[in-house]
Amino acid sequence: MFEAVRELRPLGVGINIQPNAVRELYDLGIGPDEMDKVGLPAKEWALVGLNGNDIYSENARPARRLQLAAICGASRPLPHAAREHIHGPRRRGTPFVWVACVTGYENNTDGSVTAIVEHADGSTSRETGTLLIGADGIHSSIRAQMHPDQPPIHWGGAIMWRGTTMAKPIRTGSSFVGLGTHKHRMVIYPISHPDPETGLAMINWIAEVTVDNSEGWKNSGWFKPVEIDDFIQHFEGWT
Ligand SMILES: Cc1cc2nc3c(=O)[nH]c(=O)nc-3n(C[C@H](O)[C@H](O)[C@H](O)COP(=O)(O)OP(=O)(O)OC[C@H]3O[C@@H](n4cnc5c(N)ncnc54)[C@H](O)[C@@H]3O)c2cc1C
């Protein structure tokens, strides 16, 4: 496995882990008990209008656990699971590389494939195998080589500001709530169990607007800290 990033770190505050991803964590030995230490299963998924009325809601099904979780808490099973995933194959004796960037590949006449690998120290190597799986994200260099005529990734115009607030959880106490419209909305869900004394839980929120994208994406990065005053004007009048 080649992974470009030098250090695995939790990023951001909260995450909703979809049922298929929860299944993967179960397979890695991160079960419901461990998951409960960093968050809580969603009891409900709800779309709500600005007047507070339901547009659509459904109760969670236990067999399809949607996990609402903090990824910056004291106990962090997600990076732990990732490390296990990565170090497990090494323990079983499979060849393994940690920090290395795959910059491209070549198909060989015998049906094998050679990955061109750039290492952290600047050296390069070539690794040949029967199959190359490019799971290298939205700016995949493998996909770029496979489909050179494809245009760059198209930004849809959505901008999201994310944060947490200690508050009383709304609705079921463990609801994933989308409030507003698809172009102008808040997504709100708790990522901790409520404090038994105060009833307050850590609430993860995402404030989102969709803007004109005709000029393309100009701000670099998607992890820039900002002040509330930088975006609160989009939500004036919301209660
Ligand atoms: C701020 C934010 C919040 C999100 N919140 C949620 C959420 O709550 N719930 C949810 O389900 N989804 C969420 N998502 C979306 C989710 O993170 C992505 O859909 C998912 O991570 C995509 O997985 P992936 O494996 O395809 O790519 P990635 O997670 O991007 O993984 C690609 C990996 O490949 C490595 N890599 C890249 N290039 C190379 C290369 N050339 N050589 C070697 N390694 C390389 C990268 O370092 C990375 O580790 C969020 C995304 C963002 C940005």
The ligand as an ORCA input file, in Angstrom:
! r2SCAN-3c Opt
* xyz 0 1
  C     -14.481     18.619      5.333
  C     -15.079     17.289      4.886
  C     -16.045     16.656      5.666
  C     -16.601     15.448      5.267
  N     -17.528     14.845      6.076
  C     -18.019     13.644      5.743
  C     -18.944     12.961      6.624
  O     -19.302     13.453      7.696
  N     -19.394     11.747      6.221
  C     -19.013     11.162      5.023
  O     -19.443     10.053      4.732
  N     -18.148     11.791      4.182
  C     -17.650     13.005      4.518
  N     -16.770     13.635      3.670
  C     -16.444     12.999      2.381
  C     -15.410     11.882      2.563
  O     -14.311     12.387      3.321
  C     -14.910     11.407      1.179
  O     -16.012     11.051      0.386
  C     -14.004     10.186      1.321
  O     -12.930     10.483      2.190
  C     -13.475      9.745     -0.034
  O     -12.693      8.588      0.189
  P     -11.576      8.120     -0.821
  O     -10.935      6.913     -0.224
  O     -12.132      8.041     -2.204
  O     -10.517      9.321     -0.886
  P      -9.660     10.002      0.278
  O     -10.321      9.869      1.624
  O      -9.323     11.372     -0.229
  O      -8.360      9.081      0.338
  C      -7.374      9.164     -0.665
  C      -6.052      8.777     -0.012
  O      -5.061      8.641     -1.013
  C      -3.886      9.357     -0.639
  N      -3.276      9.789     -1.898
  C      -3.664     10.786     -2.738
  N      -2.889     10.831     -3.827
  C      -1.988      9.827     -3.683
  C      -0.927      9.350     -4.501
  N      -0.640      9.901     -5.691
  N      -0.160      8.314     -4.036
  C      -0.445      7.733     -2.827
  N      -1.452      8.142     -2.034
  C      -2.215      9.162     -2.454
  C      -4.382     10.522      0.196
  O      -3.371     10.988      1.060
  C      -5.551      9.849      0.959
  O      -5.128      9.206      2.144
  C     -16.199     14.860      4.045
  C     -15.217     15.484      3.261
  C     -14.661     16.680      3.669
  C     -13.581     17.322      2.810
*
